[in-house]
Amino acid sequence: MRRKYILFDFDGTLFDTSPGILRCMAKALTEGGYTPGDERAMKRFVGPPVLEALREFYGMDEAEAERVKTLYRTAYRAEGVYECAPIAGAEECLRALKAAGAHIAVATSKPIRFAREILQRFRFDGYFDAVCGAESDAHSGKAEIVRRAMRELGADPAQSLMVGDRKYDVLGAKACGIPCIVLDSGFAEPGEYEEAGAAAVFADYPSVQAYLLA
């Protein structure tokens, strides 16, 4: 096994949560007086913290981003949270890692209550030794969450690795001194992985699993 401690991102890495995220974000933007982008532009919302995404993609100030975020979270909590499905091969990979003796954590910028609800609904919660997510918008930065997950695992950085699908995962892991490999699940911008410095890029979970268990 390549590393003993493995941290997984959630949206776009373990689960395809895009149906609920994109529909509810489009609804929030429209209600907030904005025009949602095309499919490619909207897919950028899968991964980053909501406030950060609204500021980056729409140039909103703090107050405006907070207003639209509230519209989004209201819709997502009511109707979008379970519009998702596990990424093909994710459960098989988790099962193989546990059998090999790995210690596994979720490290996501998604609000922790949503991540836990989805894990429990799909019976994924038993695979993880720790589940760390955003306790609040002020504490949703990827590096902070990766650092917390490593503490909960008691992880040695030299034996740790992150699995993600966006630059936020790569940069957050790098800030904590660990490498990040990425699953190209279709939500990243062209060149995003290379610019962020991903350790490796894979097209599917069988490839990720083979790499982690090497």
C-alpha positions, 0 to 999 in steps of 0.5 A: 500500500502506497500510503497508510492514511488516505483522505478523500474529498466528497463532491465529485470524488466520492459522490456525484452530487452535481444534480442537486448542487447545480439545480439549486445553485441555478435556482438561487442565482435566478432568485438572486437576480443573476443569470446562471451560466451554461453547463460548463460554467455551472459545473465549477460550483462542484467542489469549492466552498460556496462563498468562495465560488460566488466571489470568484465566479460572479465577483460578488462582495461578501454581503451579496455572496452571503445573500445568494448562499442563503438562497442556495442552502435553503433550496439544497437542504429542502430538495437537493441534498439527496440528488446524488449517487456514488461515483462508479468504483468508489465503494470498491476502492474504499473496501479494498483500502480498508481490507489492506489496513488503511486509515481513511477520512473524508475531508470536504468543504461541504457542510458536515451535516450534508456529508454525514447525511449522504454517507449514512443514506448510502451506507458509506459511513462505515468505511471512514475513521473520521469525517471532517467537513465545514462546521461553518463558512468561516471554517470551510477552507480546504487546508484547515479541513485537511489538517483537522482530518489528519489530526483525527486520524493521528496521521503521519504526513509522510504516510498520508495522501489526499484524493480529490477532483479539483484544485482546491483539494490539491492546494489544500493538501499541499498546504498541509505537506501531503500530495494529492492525486485527482480523479478527473470526474469532469468538473475541473477547468482545463489545465487546473490539475497541472497548474495546481500541482497534482501528483497524478491524474486518473480517469476512473476508480480502478486506476485510483485503487491500483495506484493507492494499493501499489 
